[in-house]
Amino acid sequence: MSEKGLDFKHKEVVNINDGKRLGYVQDVCADLETGMITDIIVPGGNKVINIFSQANDITIPWNKICCIGEDLILVDI
């Protein structure tokens, strides 16, 4: 999994447990000391409200990412 953080913004996240489409990656978190990506963030809940509030965002730890494809990220949450 040698992707750049910016490449994630064009990928849709799908939960393999229930097949639910969680949305597109909104942001990534990284460890500043190592430069490694630690989490990806997708918007959660009502997207209109989410523009003004980050409370509903879904943070997915890196170890929950199962597969990264060209346009899709499969997660196990």
ZATORMAR-503472 format. One line per field, with one value per atom (N, C-alpha, C, O, CB): residue number from 1; residue in three letters; x, y, z. Coordinates in pm, 1 decimal. Glycine has a CB too. Example, Ala and Ser with C-alpha at 12.3 -4.5 7.8 and 13.67 -1.06 7.14 Angstrom:
BEGIN
k	1 | 1 | 1 | 1 | 1 | 2 | 2 | 2 | 2 | 2
r	ALA | ALA | ALA | ALA | ALA | SER | SER | SER | SER | SER
east	1319.0 | 1230.0 | 1320.0 | 1423.6 | 1130.8 | 1285.0 | 1367.0 | 1290.0 | 1340.9 | 1408.4
north	-569.0 | -450.0 | -330.0 | -331.9 | -447.3 | -225.0 | -106.0 | 3.0 | 113.8 | -59.8
up	780.0 | 780.0 | 780.0 | 846.5 | 904.6 | 708.0 | 714.0 | 787.0 | 803.9 | 572.5
This chain:
BEGIN
k	1 | 1 | 1 | 1 | 1 | 2 | 2 | 2 | 2 | 2 | 3 | 3 | 3 | 3 | 3 | 4 | 4 | 4 | 4 | 4 | 5 | 5 | 5 | 5 | 5 | 6 | 6 | 6 | 6 | 6 | 7 | 7 | 7 | 7 | 7 | 8 | 8 | 8 | 8 | 8 | 9 | 9 | 9 | 9 | 9 | 10 | 10 | 10 | 10 | 10 | 11 | 11 | 11 | 11 | 11 | 12 | 12 | 12 | 12 | 12 | 13 | 13 | 13 | 13 | 13 | 14 | 14 | 14 | 14 | 14 | 15 | 15 | 15 | 15 | 15 | 16 | 16 | 16 | 16 | 16 | 17 | 17 | 17 | 17 | 17 | 18 | 18 | 18 | 18 | 18 | 19 | 19 | 19 | 19 | 19 | 20 | 20 | 20 | 20 | 20 | 21 | 21 | 21 | 21 | 21 | 22 | 22 | 22 | 22 | 22 | 23 | 23 | 23 | 23 | 23 | 24 | 24 | 24 | 24 | 24 | 25 | 25 | 25 | 25 | 25 | 26 | 26 | 26 | 26 | 26 | 27 | 27 | 27 | 27 | 27 | 28 | 28 | 28 | 28 | 28 | 29 | 29 | 29 | 29 | 29 | 30 | 30 | 30 | 30 | 30 | 31 | 31 | 31 | 31 | 31 | 32 | 32 | 32 | 32 | 32 | 33 | 33 | 33 | 33 | 33 | 34 | 34 | 34 | 34 | 34 | 35 | 35 | 35 | 35 | 35 | 36 | 36 | 36 | 36 | 36 | 37 | 37 | 37 | 37 | 37 | 38 | 38 | 38 | 38 | 38 | 39 | 39 | 39 | 39 | 39 | 40 | 40 | 40 | 40 | 40 | 41 | 41 | 41 | 41 | 41 | 42 | 42 | 42 | 42 | 42 | 43 | 43 | 43 | 43 | 43 | 44 | 44 | 44 | 44 | 44 | 45 | 45 | 45 | 45 | 45 | 46 | 46 | 46 | 46 | 46 | 47 | 47 | 47 | 47 | 47 | 48 | 48 | 48 | 48 | 48 | 49 | 49 | 49 | 49 | 49 | 50 | 50 | 50 | 50 | 50 | 51 | 51 | 51 | 51 | 51 | 52 | 52 | 52 | 52 | 52 | 53 | 53 | 53 | 53 | 53 | 54 | 54 | 54 | 54 | 54 | 55 | 55 | 55 | 55 | 55 | 56 | 56 | 56 | 56 | 56 | 57 | 57 | 57 | 57 | 57 | 58 | 58 | 58 | 58 | 58 | 59 | 59 | 59 | 59 | 59 | 60 | 60 | 60 | 60 | 60 | 61 | 61 | 61 | 61 | 61 | 62 | 62 | 62 | 62 | 62 | 63 | 63 | 63 | 63 | 63 | 64 | 64 | 64 | 64 | 64 | 65 | 65 | 65 | 65 | 65 | 66 | 66 | 66 | 66 | 66 | 67 | 67 | 67 | 67 | 67 | 68 | 68 | 68 | 68 | 68 | 69 | 69 | 69 | 69 | 69 | 70 | 70 | 70 | 70 | 70 | 71 | 71 | 71 | 71 | 71 | 72 | 72 | 72 | 72 | 72 | 73 | 73 | 73 | 73 | 73 | 74 | 74 | 74 | 74 | 74 | 75 | 75 | 75 | 75 | 75 | 76 | 76 | 76 | 76 | 76 | 77 | 77 | 77 | 77 | 77
r	MET | MET | MET | MET | MET | SER | SER | SER | SER | SER | GLU | GLU | GLU | GLU | GLU | LYS | LYS | LYS | LYS | LYS | GLY | GLY | GLY | GLY | GLY | LEU | LEU | LEU | LEU | LEU | ASP | ASP | ASP | ASP | ASP | PHE | PHE | PHE | PHE | PHE | LYS | LYS | LYS | LYS | LYS | HIS | HIS | HIS | HIS | HIS | LYS | LYS | LYS | LYS | LYS | GLU | GLU | GLU | GLU | GLU | VAL | VAL | VAL | VAL | VAL | VAL | VAL | VAL | VAL | VAL | ASN | ASN | ASN | ASN | ASN | ILE | ILE | ILE | ILE | ILE | ASN | ASN | ASN | ASN | ASN | ASP | ASP | ASP | ASP | ASP | GLY | GLY | GLY | GLY | GLY | LYS | LYS | LYS | LYS | LYS | ARG | ARG | ARG | ARG | ARG | LEU | LEU | LEU | LEU | LEU | GLY | GLY | GLY | GLY | GLY | TYR | TYR | TYR | TYR | TYR | VAL | VAL | VAL | VAL | VAL | GLN | GLN | GLN | GLN | GLN | ASP | ASP | ASP | ASP | ASP | VAL | VAL | VAL | VAL | VAL | CYS | CYS | CYS | CYS | CYS | ALA | ALA | ALA | ALA | ALA | ASP | ASP | ASP | ASP | ASP | LEU | LEU | LEU | LEU | LEU | GLU | GLU | GLU | GLU | GLU | THR | THR | THR | THR | THR | GLY | GLY | GLY | GLY | GLY | MET | MET | MET | MET | MET | ILE | ILE | ILE | ILE | ILE | THR | THR | THR | THR | THR | ASP | ASP | ASP | ASP | ASP | ILE | ILE | ILE | ILE | ILE | ILE | ILE | ILE | ILE | ILE | VAL | VAL | VAL | VAL | VAL | PRO | PRO | PRO | PRO | PRO | GLY | GLY | GLY | GLY | GLY | GLY | GLY | GLY | GLY | GLY | ASN | ASN | ASN | ASN | ASN | LYS | LYS | LYS | LYS | LYS | VAL | VAL | VAL | VAL | VAL | ILE | ILE | ILE | ILE | ILE | ASN | ASN | ASN | ASN | ASN | ILE | ILE | ILE | ILE | ILE | PHE | PHE | PHE | PHE | PHE | SER | SER | SER | SER | SER | GLN | GLN | GLN | GLN | GLN | ALA | ALA | ALA | ALA | ALA | ASN | ASN | ASN | ASN | ASN | ASP | ASP | ASP | ASP | ASP | ILE | ILE | ILE | ILE | ILE | THR | THR | THR | THR | THR | ILE | ILE | ILE | ILE | ILE | PRO | PRO | PRO | PRO | PRO | TRP | TRP | TRP | TRP | TRP | ASN | ASN | ASN | ASN | ASN | LYS | LYS | LYS | LYS | LYS | ILE | ILE | ILE | ILE | ILE | CYS | CYS | CYS | CYS | CYS | CYS | CYS | CYS | CYS | CYS | ILE | ILE | ILE | ILE | ILE | GLY | GLY | GLY | GLY | GLY | GLU | GLU | GLU | GLU | GLU | ASP | ASP | ASP | ASP | ASP | LEU | LEU | LEU | LEU | LEU | ILE | ILE | ILE | ILE | ILE | LEU | LEU | LEU | LEU | LEU | VAL | VAL | VAL | VAL | VAL | ASP | ASP | ASP | ASP | ASP | ILE | ILE | ILE | ILE | ILE
east	84.1 | 0.0 | 87.7 | 106.9 | -95.2 | 139.6 | 226.6 | 156.8 | 198.4 | 360.6 | 51.7 | -25.2 | 13.9 | 58.4 | -175.8 | -2.7 | 15.7 | -117.0 | -223.7 | 66.4 | -110.0 | -230.4 | -325.8 | -447.4 | -193.6 | -273.1 | -359.6 | -436.6 | -545.6 | -278.1 | -383.6 | -451.6 | -577.7 | -666.5 | -357.9 | -587.4 | -701.4 | -830.0 | -938.9 | -671.5 | -820.5 | -938.6 | -1030.8 | -1146.8 | -895.8 | -980.8 | -1059.9 | -1109.0 | -1157.5 | -978.7 | -1097.1 | -1135.4 | -1255.5 | -1264.1 | -1018.0 | -1347.6 | -1464.7 | -1434.4 | -1365.5 | -1588.1 | -1486.0 | -1461.6 | -1586.3 | -1698.2 | -1425.5 | -1564.3 | -1673.4 | -1639.3 | -1527.9 | -1698.7 | -1735.6 | -1719.3 | -1747.7 | -1856.4 | -1813.7 | -1651.4 | -1670.0 | -1767.3 | -1818.5 | -1536.4 | -1793.7 | -1883.9 | -2029.5 | -2102.7 | -1871.5 | -2071.6 | -2211.5 | -2228.9 | -2341.9 | -2281.8 | -2119.6 | -2126.8 | -2165.7 | -2189.2 | -2224.6 | -2173.0 | -2215.8 | -2109.2 | -1991.0 | -2247.9 | -2152.9 | -2064.9 | -2057.2 | -2157.9 | -2116.1 | -1937.8 | -1920.2 | -1894.1 | -1909.4 | -1807.2 | -1855.6 | -1827.0 | -1682.6 | -1609.0 | -1856.9 | -1644.5 | -1508.6 | -1419.8 | -1465.9 | -1508.4 | -1293.4 | -1197.9 | -1196.6 | -1179.2 | -1055.1 | -1215.2 | -1215.7 | -1079.0 | -1036.9 | -1320.2 | -1009.9 | -880.9 | -802.1 | -857.3 | -899.9 | -674.4 | -589.7 | -514.4 | -484.7 | -490.3 | -483.7 | -402.7 | -269.9 | -265.7 | -475.5 | -162.7 | -30.9 | 49.1 | 28.3 | 44.1 | 139.7 | 235.7 | 347.4 | 417.1 | 290.9 | 364.5 | 461.5 | 605.8 | 693.4 | 443.4 | 631.1 | 767.7 | 807.9 | 921.4 | 781.7 | 714.3 | 746.2 | 699.1 | 750.5 | 684.7 | 600.5 | 543.8 | 444.0 | 398.7 | 653.4 | 409.6 | 316.5 | 172.4 | 143.8 | 346.9 | 82.5 | -59.5 | -112.9 | -89.2 | -138.2 | -185.4 | -238.7 | -389.2 | -438.8 | -208.4 | -462.3 | -607.6 | -652.7 | -584.2 | -678.1 | -770.4 | -838.8 | -971.5 | -1027.2 | -859.5 | -1021.2 | -1145.1 | -1243.4 | -1210.6 | -1119.2 | -1366.1 | -1473.9 | -1587.7 | -1608.2 | -1521.8 | -1661.7 | -1773.6 | -1882.8 | -1911.7 | -1830.8 | -1942.4 | -2049.1 | -2177.1 | -2176.0 | -2009.9 | -2286.6 | -2416.5 | -2462.8 | -2432.4 | -2411.2 | -2536.5 | -2594.3 | -2484.8 | -2421.9 | -2705.4 | -2462.5 | -2353.1 | -2375.3 | -2278.3 | -2334.3 | -2500.1 | -2526.5 | -2483.8 | -2419.5 | -2676.5 | -2519.8 | -2480.5 | -2330.3 | -2266.2 | -2556.6 | -2274.8 | -2133.7 | -2040.5 | -1923.2 | -2103.1 | -2090.4 | -2009.1 | -1967.2 | -1858.1 | -2087.1 | -2053.8 | -2030.1 | -1979.1 | -1932.5 | -2155.5 | -1986.9 | -1947.6 | -1873.0 | -1912.1 | -2069.8 | -1764.7 | -1687.9 | -1722.9 | -1656.5 | -1538.5 | -1826.3 | -1861.7 | -1904.7 | -1887.4 | -1971.9 | -1959.8 | -2009.8 | -1907.4 | -1937.2 | -2132.3 | -1788.2 | -1687.3 | -1651.0 | -1649.4 | -1563.0 | -1621.7 | -1581.2 | -1430.2 | -1377.9 | -1654.9 | -1360.7 | -1215.9 | -1186.2 | -1226.6 | -1147.0 | -1115.2 | -1085.1 | -935.1 | -855.4 | -1131.9 | -896.0 | -753.6 | -691.7 | -759.0 | -733.7 | -564.5 | -493.3 | -501.1 | -510.7 | -347.4 | -497.1 | -498.6 | -633.8 | -644.3 | -460.1 | -736.9 | -869.3 | -887.4 | -991.5 | -978.8 | -787.5 | -794.1 | -750.5 | -640.2 | -704.5 | -837.8 | -810.6 | -746.7 | -654.9 | -939.0 | -795.0 | -748.9 | -767.7 | -869.0 | -825.0 | -670.0 | -679.1 | -671.6 | -570.8 | -565.7 | -779.5 | -784.6 | -767.4 | -733.1 | -915.7 | -791.5 | -775.5 | -876.7 | -844.7 | -787.9 | -999.7 | -1102.9 | -1181.5 | -1284.3 | -1197.8 | -1133.6 | -1208.0 | -1112.8 | -1003.6 | -1294.2 | -1157.0 | -1084.0 | -1180.5 | -1288.8 | -1029.0 | -1140.5 | -1221.3 | -1171.2 | -1051.7 | -1217.1 | -1265.6 | -1230.9 | -1311.5 | -1418.0 | -1256.2 | -1259.9 | -1324.6 | -1357.3 | -1279.3 | -1233.4 | -1474.5 | -1514.6 | -1654.3 | -1706.1 | -1509.9
north	-118.5 | 0.0 | 123.6 | 186.8 | 0.5 | 157.5 | 274.6 | 387.0 | 424.8 | 238.6 | 439.1 | 547.8 | 679.8 | 683.6 | 523.1 | 787.1 | 920.1 | 965.4 | 929.3 | 1020.8 | 1044.5 | 1090.8 | 1165.1 | 1151.6 | 1178.1 | 1242.6 | 1319.5 | 1230.4 | 1267.6 | 1419.6 | 1114.1 | 1021.8 | 963.7 | 918.5 | 909.7 | 964.1 | 905.8 | 986.5 | 929.9 | 894.2 | 1114.1 | 1199.4 | 1159.2 | 1200.5 | 1342.9 | 1080.2 | 1038.2 | 895.2 | 836.6 | 1052.3 | 838.4 | 699.9 | 691.0 | 762.5 | 620.7 | 602.1 | 580.1 | 469.8 | 372.9 | 543.6 | 484.8 | 389.2 | 301.7 | 352.0 | 463.0 | 168.4 | 72.1 | -21.2 | -72.8 | -8.9 | -42.2 | -133.4 | -275.4 | -302.6 | -94.3 | -366.3 | -502.6 | -583.2 | -685.5 | -573.8 | -539.5 | -614.5 | -606.8 | -705.3 | -563.5 | -490.3 | -475.1 | -419.7 | -400.8 | -384.8 | -393.9 | -342.2 | -195.5 | -143.7 | -423.0 | -128.0 | 11.8 | 103.2 | 92.9 | 54.1 | 191.7 | 292.8 | 408.5 | 472.6 | 341.0 | 434.3 | 536.4 | 674.3 | 773.9 | 498.2 | 682.8 | 811.0 | 817.2 | 718.8 | 926.3 | 933.3 | 954.4 | 1008.1 | 1079.1 | 1050.8 | 973.6 | 1018.1 | 1170.6 | 1236.1 | 961.9 | 1225.0 | 1369.8 | 1420.3 | 1529.5 | 1409.3 | 1339.4 | 1383.0 | 1260.5 | 1151.2 | 1482.6 | 1279.2 | 1173.6 | 1231.4 | 1350.8 | 1116.8 | 1145.5 | 1184.3 | 1110.2 | 994.8 | 1152.2 | 1176.8 | 1116.1 | 1141.7 | 1241.3 | 1169.5 | 1051.4 | 1067.2 | 1156.1 | 1118.1 | 927.4 | 1272.0 | 1368.8 | 1323.0 | 1366.5 | 1501.5 | 1236.0 | 1187.1 | 1084.1 | 1084.3 | 1126.5 | 996.3 | 889.8 | 920.2 | 863.8 | 760.3 | 1010.1 | 1039.7 | 935.0 | 940.2 | 1052.6 | 841.2 | 733.7 | 779.1 | 850.1 | 606.6 | 738.1 | 766.8 | 678.8 | 558.0 | 743.0 | 739.2 | 666.3 | 642.0 | 540.7 | 741.7 | 733.0 | 722.9 | 788.3 | 874.3 | 788.5 | 745.2 | 819.3 | 865.8 | 801.8 | 731.3 | 976.6 | 1034.5 | 1049.1 | 1103.3 | 1172.0 | 999.0 | 1015.8 | 1089.8 | 1073.9 | 878.4 | 1170.1 | 1241.9 | 1143.3 | 1048.4 | 1349.2 | 1165.7 | 1078.0 | 1154.7 | 1277.1 | 1009.7 | 1083.8 | 1145.4 | 1234.8 | 1210.0 | 1224.4 | 1339.0 | 1431.9 | 1520.9 | 1597.7 | 1517.6 | 1510.5 | 1584.0 | 1735.9 | 1811.6 | 1534.5 | 1781.3 | 1925.0 | 1983.9 | 2088.7 | 1953.8 | 1916.2 | 1962.0 | 1946.2 | 2027.0 | 1884.0 | 1842.0 | 1810.2 | 1917.4 | 1922.0 | 1679.3 | 2003.1 | 2113.1 | 2204.8 | 2261.8 | 2193.2 | 2218.1 | 2309.2 | 2239.9 | 2306.8 | 2383.0 | 2107.3 | 2034.2 | 1907.5 | 1835.5 | 2000.8 | 1880.9 | 1759.7 | 1651.2 | 1547.6 | 1790.0 | 1673.3 | 1579.4 | 1444.0 | 1343.0 | 1637.0 | 1438.7 | 1313.9 | 1241.4 | 1134.4 | 1340.9 | 1296.3 | 1233.2 | 1095.4 | 1072.4 | 1320.7 | 1003.4 | 868.2 | 859.2 | 878.5 | 760.7 | 830.0 | 812.8 | 664.3 | 588.9 | 879.9 | 622.7 | 481.7 | 461.0 | 515.3 | 434.0 | 382.7 | 356.6 | 281.9 | 203.5 | 276.3 | 306.6 | 246.3 | 93.3 | 29.3 | 291.3 | 34.7 | -111.1 | -172.0 | -294.3 | -153.1 | -91.4 | -139.8 | -134.5 | -175.7 | -57.2 | -84.5 | -81.0 | -217.1 | -263.4 | 33.7 | -280.6 | -415.3 | -411.5 | -488.4 | -496.4 | -322.4 | -320.8 | -181.1 | -115.5 | -426.2 | -137.0 | -7.6 | -33.4 | -82.5 | 90.7 | 0.2 | -16.9 | 116.2 | 216.9 | -82.0 | 115.9 | 238.8 | 345.2 | 464.1 | 208.4 | 303.3 | 401.6 | 364.4 | 425.5 | 417.4 | 263.8 | 212.0 | 171.7 | 120.2 | 92.5 | 196.6 | 149.8 | 62.2 | 106.8 | 271.0 | -63.1 | -153.6 | -150.9 | -165.0 | -297.1 | -132.5 | -125.4 | -228.7 | -272.1 | 16.9 | -266.8 | -365.0 | -296.8 | -302.8 | -491.1 | -231.5 | -163.2 | -207.1 | -160.8 | -10.0
up	0.0 | 0.0 | 0.0 | 103.9 | 121.2 | -113.3 | -121.1 | -197.1 | -306.6 | -189.3 | -138.3 | -197.5 | -133.9 | -19.2 | -181.6 | -208.1 | -152.2 | -92.5 | -142.2 | -260.5 | 14.1 | 81.5 | -9.4 | 3.9 | 195.3 | -100.6 | -189.5 | -284.9 | -328.2 | -267.9 | -319.1 | -409.5 | -347.3 | -419.6 | -449.6 | -216.0 | -147.4 | -168.3 | -159.6 | 0.2 | -194.9 | -206.2 | -321.5 | -325.2 | -223.8 | -414.4 | -529.8 | -515.9 | -612.8 | -656.8 | -396.8 | -374.6 | -281.3 | -181.4 | -317.5 | -315.8 | -232.8 | -131.7 | -163.6 | -319.4 | -10.0 | 97.7 | 115.2 | 125.2 | 231.3 | 118.6 | 136.0 | 251.2 | 259.5 | 5.0 | 339.5 | 452.5 | 404.2 | 353.2 | 571.4 | 419.8 | 370.3 | 456.3 | 410.7 | 364.3 | 579.2 | 667.2 | 623.4 | 632.5 | 808.5 | 576.0 | 536.4 | 394.7 | 349.5 | 634.1 | 325.0 | 188.0 | 180.3 | 71.1 | 108.7 | 293.8 | 297.5 | 238.9 | 271.9 | 440.9 | 152.3 | 94.9 | 194.0 | 224.0 | -46.1 | 244.0 | 347.1 | 289.7 | 360.4 | 438.2 | 164.8 | 101.1 | 55.3 | 61.9 | 196.5 | 9.4 | -39.4 | 71.8 | 161.1 | -158.9 | 65.2 | 166.7 | 169.8 | 67.1 | 138.1 | 287.8 | 307.1 | 349.7 | 311.3 | 410.7 | 429.9 | 483.7 | 528.1 | 540.4 | 602.3 | 551.8 | 607.5 | 726.7 | 730.6 | 499.9 | 823.8 | 938.6 | 927.3 | 884.8 | 1074.9 | 965.3 | 955.5 | 1081.9 | 1151.3 | 833.6 | 1110.5 | 1218.9 | 1165.0 | 1070.9 | 1270.2 | 1223.2 | 1171.0 | 1187.3 | 1112.6 | 1239.9 | 1283.8 | 1303.2 | 1197.9 | 1150.2 | 1441.7 | 1162.1 | 1067.0 | 924.5 | 827.9 | 1113.5 | 912.6 | 781.7 | 734.6 | 620.2 | 681.1 | 819.9 | 785.4 | 808.3 | 904.8 | 868.4 | 719.8 | 735.8 | 847.8 | 849.0 | 602.7 | 942.3 | 1056.6 | 1045.7 | 1095.0 | 1183.8 | 981.9 | 969.9 | 840.3 | 784.9 | 1091.2 | 792.8 | 687.2 | 745.3 | 834.5 | 557.0 | 694.5 | 745.8 | 630.8 | 525.3 | 814.5 | 653.6 | 557.2 | 625.7 | 746.0 | 500.6 | 550.7 | 613.1 | 653.6 | 580.6 | 516.7 | 768.6 | 815.2 | 834.3 | 847.1 | 944.5 | 836.2 | 862.3 | 749.7 | 633.0 | 988.9 | 784.7 | 688.0 | 630.4 | 703.2 | 753.4 | 500.7 | 437.4 | 436.0 | 432.9 | 295.9 | 438.2 | 439.4 | 573.5 | 578.7 | 412.3 | 680.2 | 813.6 | 831.6 | 898.7 | 923.4 | 771.7 | 789.3 | 734.1 | 771.3 | 723.6 | 646.8 | 595.1 | 710.2 | 708.9 | 486.9 | 808.1 | 918.7 | 1044.1 | 1136.3 | 950.4 | 1049.6 | 1169.2 | 1132.2 | 1040.4 | 1254.3 | 1204.8 | 1180.6 | 1281.8 | 1286.5 | 1185.4 | 1362.9 | 1469.0 | 1414.7 | 1483.0 | 1554.1 | 1294.9 | 1238.6 | 1152.8 | 1099.7 | 1157.4 | 1137.9 | 1054.1 | 1106.9 | 1227.9 | 1045.8 | 1014.6 | 1050.5 | 1033.9 | 924.1 | 963.0 | 1142.6 | 1139.1 | 1134.4 | 1222.9 | 1262.0 | 1030.3 | 1009.7 | 1027.5 | 950.9 | 868.7 | 1128.5 | 1150.3 | 1032.1 | 965.1 | 1279.0 | 1007.6 | 895.4 | 899.1 | 794.4 | 895.8 | 1019.0 | 1028.6 | 993.0 | 983.4 | 1167.5 | 973.3 | 932.9 | 781.1 | 729.8 | 1001.3 | 709.3 | 563.2 | 510.9 | 539.9 | 504.2 | 433.7 | 381.7 | 243.8 | 215.0 | 375.8 | 159.3 | 20.6 | -37.4 | -13.0 | -64.4 | -113.6 | -181.4 | -330.6 | -381.4 | -134.9 | -400.3 | -544.6 | -615.6 | -553.7 | -586.0 | -745.4 | -823.9 | -785.7 | -785.5 | -971.5 | -753.1 | -719.9 | -594.7 | -565.5 | -836.1 | -520.0 | -406.6 | -293.9 | -317.9 | -449.3 | -170.7 | -52.5 | 27.3 | 65.1 | 35.0 | 52.8 | 131.5 | 275.4 | 301.2 | 73.2 | 369.8 | 511.7 | 589.8 | 545.9 | 567.6 | 704.4 | 790.8 | 923.4 | 1018.4 | 812.6 | 928.6 | 1051.9 | 1093.2 | 1194.8 | 1033.8
